[in-house]
Amino acid sequence: MKKILSKSLLTLTIVFFIVGFTTSAKSLIGYPESSLADPATKTPVLNPLSVTYPESLKDYRLQTKDYIKSYCKKNREYIIYIFSKGKKYFPKAVDVLDKYDVPSELQMIPVLESDFNANAVSPAGAVGYWQFMSELANDYGLRITKKYDERKNFSKSTVAAAKFFRDQLDYFNDDLLLCVASYNCGLGRVKTSIAKSKKKNATYWDIKKFLPAETRKFVMNFIALNVIYVNYEAFVNKELNFNEPPLIQIASTDSTRTKDSLCVTPL
């Protein structure tokens, strides 16, 4: 009798364990439960889509999630405007960046530098889409004359930018954010910040506090625009959910979502 009771208890324990595990697993992957059903139609309602990060930025989710969430709210109209304008430029930029084997996420630099304005001129004298100073432009093969300035030519200036970033990535051991920071405040300032951090293999996060506020904002906006880019349809439909844990990434990994809604080559 005792053996029978022991077997029965063991069986019940296993059943409860399996049921509990299955329920937890469904919850973990965002499976629609009956509690999420629309009370009027009884139709299951899916959770808002979790945010997918580009491969090169996926390790920075915790440091950037709150910033991107705020950026989405404050700059919604601008983001929609600039991404619409970018339909003409993003595919061209990605083709060139891929050719020179540098991250396609760098296609966002002209957004940050010039809003895709060929005639943009900074107070320091930087010109064009990528805001090259004349000396650096000459170093990377861009011709500048009184009649014609190749910094205003998107294709040619993007080739120069790709070559520049290829060299920068080599210098910074493929640390993309250090390259982006350097593009904004200069190599010398980044090198000084690395020295101040007193770390042998310092990352951007190690030197962040030593960089100018403008550069910190530049880097964070770079990350924000790239994350929004790969979640663009969800962003437009206000479906992004920044509160789900990093594990829940399955809902928005289909790159066709971005391609169909933005009509540009996905990252």
N, C-alpha and C positions, 0 to 999 in steps of 0.2 A: 504493500500500500504506500509506504514511504517513497519507494522508488518511482511509483506512478506519479505521486504528487511532485516529486523532484523534477521528473521529466516534463510535467505539465507547466510548472513554474519556469523551467528553462525555455520551453517553447514560447510561453507568453512574453518572457523577457526579450527573446530574439525578435518576435513580431513587433513589440513596442519599439525596439531599437531601429528596426527597418523602417517602420512608419515615420518615426521621428526623424531619421536621417533623410528620408525622401522629402519630407516636408521642408526640412532645412535647406536641402539642395535646391528645391524649387524656388524658395525664397532667395537663395544666394544668386541664382542666375536671372532673376527678374521674371520668373514665370508668373503669369497672371493668375492670382487667386480669386476665389469667389468674393472675398471681401473688397476686391478692387472693381467689382462689376458696377456698371451704371444702374442706379436703383430704378430708373424709369424703363430701360430697355433690357436689363439683365445682361447686357453685353459686356464682356471683360474689357477693362481699360488698362492699357499698358502703361508702365511707368514712363516718365519723360526719359529721353535717350541720354545715356551717360556719355561723357565727353571722351573722345578718342584723341590721343596725342600723336603727332608725327614720330616716327621711330627715333630720330635724332634728338627729340626733346622729351621723350617719355619718362625719363628719370627725374624730371623737374616738376612733376605734377604737384607735389606737396608745397613747393616753394612758390608756385605760380597760380594755383587754383583760384584763390580769393581775388587776386589781382585781375585775372581774366574775366571772372564773373562780373566784377565792377566795371571793367573796360567795356564789356558787351552792353551793359545798361547805359553807360554814359555816352557811348559813341555809336549807337546803333545806326543812326541815319548816315553818318560819315562812312561807316564800314560798308553799308549797302551801296553807297555811291561809289566808293573807291574800288570795290570789288567788281562792280559793273563796268567801270572804266578799265579795270585790269584785264577784262576778257580779251582785249586786244594785245596785251603785253605778257601776261603770265605764260602762255604756251611758248612764245619766242624765248623768254628768259630761261625756262626749264630746258629747252632744247640745247641752248648754249652751255648752261651750267652742267648738264649731263655730259656734254662733249668733253668738258674739262675736268670731269670727275669731282665736282664739288657739290655739296648738298643743295638740293633744289629749294630748300627753305629760304635760301638767300634771295629768291625772287621777291621777297618782301622788302628788301632794302630800298628800291626805288620808291616804294609807297612811303616809307618813313622819311626818305631824303627829299623827295620832290613832288609827291603826289602824281607821279608820272607826267611831270611838266618839263618838257624839253628846254624851256627857256628859264628855268628856275636858277636864280643866282643868290648865293648865301652872302651874309655880311663880310665873310672872310674871303670871298671871291671864288668859291666853288661853283661849278656850272654843270647844268644838264641833269639827266635822269638820275645818275648815280652820284652827282655832286663831287666830281673829281676836281681837285686843285690842279692847276696847270702843270706843275712839276711832276706830280704823280701821273697825270694823264700822258705826258711825254714819255715817262719811263715805261709805260705799258702800251705804247704804240699809237696813241691818239694824236692826230694832227690838229693843230690850232693855228689858224691864220686869221687875218682881218676879215676875210670873206666867208670863211667856213670853220666851224668848230665841231669836231667829231664827238665831243662830249654831248652834243645835242642829237646825235644819231643813236637811236636805241640799240640797234643790233651791234654796232661797232663798240659802243661804250659798255655793253654787256659782256662782250668778249674781253675787253680790258679788265672789267670787274672780276670775271671768272679767273683770269690769270692772276690777278692780285690776290684773290681769296685762296687760290691754290697755294701760293707762296706763304700766305699767312697761316693756313692750316698746317703746312709743313713746319713752320716755325713754332706754332703753339701745340704741336702734337695732336692735331685734329680736334682741339677743343673749340667747338663752333661758337660758343658764347664769348670766349676771349677774343676771337676774331671779330665778332660783331661789335664788341666794346671798343676794340682797337680802331675799327673803322670810324667810330664816332668821335673818340677823344684822342686818337693817335697812339702809335706803338710805344712811344716814349712814356706816356702817362700810364699805360698798362704795365710796362716793365717796372716802373717805379712802384706801382701798387703791388705787384708780385713781390718785390723786394721787401716792402713794408709788412706783407703778410708773414714773412719769415717761414714760408712753407716751400719745400723743395719742388713739389709738383702741384702748385697752387691752381685751383679751378677758379672760374668766375665767381662762385659763391664765397670763396676764400678771400677774394680781393674786393668784393662788392662795396664794402664800407669805405674803401679808400678811393673810390672812383667818384667823379662829379655826379651830382643829382641828375643832370641831363642825360648822362650816359646810362645810369641805372634805369631811367625811364625808357630810353631808347631800346635797351636790351629786353625789358619786360614787354614793351609794345611789339617788338619783333616776335617774341614767343606768342603773345596773345593773337596776333594776326595769323600766324601759322596754325594755331589750334582752331581758330574760327574757320580758317580755310578748309580744313579737312572735316569740319562739322557744319558746313555752310547751310545746307538745307535745314538742319535742325535749328540752327541759329535764327534763320529767317522765320521759321515757324514757331519760335520761342519754346522749343522742346528740350533744350539742353538742361541737364541735371548735374550740377557741380557737386552735389552732396553725396552721391553714391561712392562707395569705396573703389579704389583703383582696379580691383578684381573684376568689376562689372564693366566690361568693355565690348561685349558681344553685339550690342544692338546697332552700333553705328560704324562697324568696320568695313562695310561695303563701300568701296571707293566710287561706285557709280552714283551714289547719293550726291557727292560733291560734283561729279562730272555732269550729271543731268541738270542740277539746279544752277550751277555756275557756268557750265559750258566751257570749262578750261581743263587742261591736263591736270589730273590729281597729283598731289605730292607723292 
